[in-house]
Structure formats: structure tokens, C-alpha cells
């Protein structure tokens, strides 16, 4: 993206996430340690603050002698604040547990030995590079953690002596602000695996794979594969941050107004100026519509529709779907796929019994539903993949070409009605797949609930691209 785009999106994100790390108030005076404190069992610091009297002014590894705490295999450290004057933070010599430990100015956590490590609660800020360095072997689990102004959250060692693996990292319910690099970095050639879910914030990339090397054998370079990056990688986003703020009750009317103004500015200054079908424009449009949806959709209504089952959804159904954006059909399709994935991921499993279906098929159903009900106004003569950068891989999983599907639906825009199934192969194959397993009915009802959940009041405050159209094109 262009620099102005990055600046605008960064400005928007600051409205939804914390600016600084909210470290608990320390108990008593700072404890200055002359040497590392070695923990062999469990130590609860009672929110006392510890340091070594020397600031961390570089990201060089100065060794365990400079650490504040050294955890022996199986040790637990909890309720501690690591002060700014610390060359190193916490070093684990094997399996360890770190709970509610806060770092004012990292170099933070080094996992040196073999064993599994749990980092739960707490947070870190001002890391020039990574917060967690994993040199040993095993699985590092990071949950309920907050990072502000850092390079990476986690890095599997790129060039250790006798380097190897596998090393695994599990990241859940992590909030980040001001990340300058990847959230996690792993060495896929050593079999490392990263699983990221339920997290929000902003980073250049959620999961980056590298080629690990042994010390003295060159640099650990990035690779293009993502096979070892698991979990819901896409949710580390501004849209997720807005959603979280709504769900936890921190999205006040004042913040909503500021978000609306920021979205309006992005529309006026960026979307309007990017007139070509560039990656910038297509990505911004999907982001912009998704952000608006995350502001106004009623999650309570959607979850209620999901929980009630097919026979109880009459209250959620309407005669027609009102088109509430005027973007291209491909962008609307992507918007709803993203929104539905977000909602499904945030919906407890017990409320999802009617939707135990393959995710790819559900997405395909919603894509087709949006095309048929909303029309394909802006797709005439354009290829979906090249024009909008939307590949729709979920359609490919059931052997349907997104490009052919768009081409078929151009007829819909011209005639004002859906394309007869018999005249085209793409739609024929897709509808066969959906109807054979009753997925079409599920997607139809879900989309009805999604549409019902949209608050119509914001229309007067939003630009034309976001306002519902009065007519209903391509209505079956």
C-alpha cells in the first residue's frame, strides 16, 4: 500500500486500541538486583518491580548473567513488573510458566532450554525487535497478552548454534499496537508451526516463515510459504479491533463518531483518488466496507439466528435483501465472506449447531447468494481475479471458477434477473453442490439474518457508496 494509505489506516487503528501498555501499579519501591534472581519453584512477586540498574539500549543478547530472573526447569514466575533498567528480562532454562509479568522496556523473555513454556497475562512494550526469543525446543503458548510498540511478538531463533527444531508457538487472545514487523516468525525448514487465533491489532504480517540456519552459515531469510502458519491469521486487523471494542463495551458513541469521521476521510482522500482497479483500491474497499459492517451489524441478532435453527428463522427473514452498498459484486462478496468468518469465529460453539458444515462451502454459498441478490453492477467485462484482486479460493475447493461465475452473472446485471442455471456450467455446478447438501438454505437464512442485523440509521452519515439502494436488482 502507499504510505498515505498506511498512515490513514494506522490513524484509524489508534481509535480502537490502547496507546500505551496499562501496567499495574507497583507494590512498594523498585527492587534493584545486583545479580539475577534464580527461581527453582514458584515465585509470586505481589506486583513488585525489579530491575538490574542498567537500561536496555540495544537488542543484543548479553547473556543470562544480565537477566533479572532465571527460571529453572519447571519454575513459575507470577505478578512481577520488570523495570526499564534491565539489560535482559526473564530467561527460561527449560519448561516454565510466566503469569502476569509486565515489561516496561523490553528485552523481555528468552526460552533457552527444552520444554513447553506458558506465557499468560501481562504484557510488554518498546521492544526494538522481538518480545519472545525461542532458542530451545518445545511449544510456547502466549495467551491474554498485550504488546505495544514492538518489532515481533515471537521469533523462533533464526541463527542459533546447532539450530534446529521443531519449535511451536500458539498465540491466542493477544492484543498488539504499533508492531513494526511480523507478529510471529518461525523456521518452516525445521518443522516449526505457528497457530494464531482470537487476536487483534496491527502488524505487517501475522505469521512469517523463515529458513533457519546455524550460526555462521549466513542469515535467516524470509520464505514465501505459509503452510506452517495455522489458525485464524486474518483476524489480526482493524475490523477485529472494532469488533472487540463493541463486544467488550468500550466503543462509546464518541469513539463511534471519531471512527465514522476517520472512515469518511479514508473514503474522501483515498478511495476517491484511487480510480484504477489497483490492489490499493480493492484492498481498501474491502477493508472500508468491513469496518463499517463491524460498526453497525447487530451481533446479537446474528447469533440468535444461528442458534435458533432453520425452522425458527422466520423472524429474521425478509421478502428481499436490500442492497446497502454500491461497491462491485466481487467486493460485496468478499465483504460478506469476511464478516461471516468474523462472526463465526466469535460465536461460541454451542450456538453454532445449525452451521456444522465445511467452511469453504458455506463461503461459496454466501458468495453466490450475494451475487444473485445484489447483482453484478461493476463487473461487466472485468475478470474478478485481475480487476479486484479477489481470488475466492473457497470457490475453487468445490471446482467453481470465480472468473466464470462473475462472467455468467454479468447477464444478471443486464437482464435484471438471475441467470438460468441451465445456460452456464459454473452456476450449475455450484448450485448442485449447495442444494445436494442443503447448504443453500443455510446460507440464504444466514444472509437474511445478516441483512436484518444492519442498523439503517447510519445511512445519513455515510457517503453514497455505503447507502442502501432503493431498488432490488436481480431478485429471484
Phi, psi and omega in degrees: 000155177291159185298323179296326177296312179300318181296318181293317180292323178296319178298321178294319182297327182296343178281344187245348182232160183294148180274326180228162180284128182272083182278135179300156176294131182288156177263116178076196182275163178292136178264117180265115182267134178279341177210166181300146173267118183265126183249124179251344178238243178238135178229121175254113186278355178059033180065025171284154180253133182236146171209181181247002178081006179228126182290153176270098183252011174208174178253018179288145177280112181260004174091167184293338179298339181262000183289158172277313177232139171244121181259120175289168181304124179089000184283158178231132176239129183217153173054059181226146172247126177265117185289172184291330183273069183217117179295319177232167181252258182244130177245127177257125181271356179190219174296142181201162176231129181235109185241130175053048176252130186243141182239118182287325185204087190293151076269120196260277194235131175238123176262107191260327186255183179275135180142167181270141181239139176244123175244108189231127182072173180084195181179177183211155177216160174062049175266121179295330179231253185257159176271315181244121176254122184250102180260336183276205178236149179130195183245130174254122177253125181240117183222150176053046188241150180234133179231132179233129176058077181213167174280288178238157169280315187218140172219123169288132190308128183276329186214045177289160170296138182052043184295151180178198182198199005274154170239140181235150176223136177240121183241125178216143177052047178255139178244131181230149177216132176074034176283132182260352181222212181281151175295310178227147176232129183230160177259099184291334180290343176263002180086014177297147177226135175243134176236116184238129179207159172061025184245161181214162181138215185212133173206165179297320179208145181286310183227123179242127176270143179234166168260110179287150178224162173274153184306133180091358182250034178094191183267153173276108186264153174292148173238163187272351183286157177225018185297330183264006175265106185251172175089185185274074187298327189286350187278354175283084192207167176297321180300317178295324179295319177297315180301314180298318180299322177294315185292327181266005172081014182262000180270086183284169178300322179296318179291324177299316179299318179295321177295318178299318179296320179294318178296321177296320179295318177299319179296311185291317189267338184245301185298321181292330183274340180266084188275342181274168180274058183273167176299325178303309185292313183297316179295320180294321181295315178298315178300313187297312180294323179295320179296318178297316179299320181294336178282323194247341181289141178272105179294329180297317179295317181297313180296324178297318179297319180295323187280334188284332182093167188299321187283353184245018188261012181300324181293339180268346186275151174230165180295321182219160174268122179277128180285121185248006168225161178242024176280179183292161180298322180296320179290322176296320179299312180297320179303311183289325177296316178296314182297317181293319177299317179300314183292317178298319181292332181268356183265125178304146184303326183293341180265004188246016185304321180291350187244033175278074181226159177304130183301320183296322181288322177298316178299317180300319179298316180293321177303309181296320179302315180294318179301310186291316184282326184264341182089181182226062190297320190256013188255000185298123178077006182246149176267131185302316186289317183280325185281324187242353181068021182252107186275335181050058183298336180297328176294322180298332181294337175246028170062047176235129180275125178297321181295314179295323180297317178295318180299316178300320185279351171301326178298327179299317181295327182282323187263342181080013178213161181299154177288132175303135185302324187291343187269357181214146186280323184297309179295323181300312181295322181292313181294322176302315182295320182287312184291329183295333181243014176065020180287333181299315180298319180298313182294323178300310182293321179296315180297325176298317177294323178297315180294319179298330185282348184283127178285122183279345184300323185292355185304322183290344183260357187243156182293170187302325183297342185257350186276140180297142174279151181283327182266163184239090183288153172057037180278127179300000000 
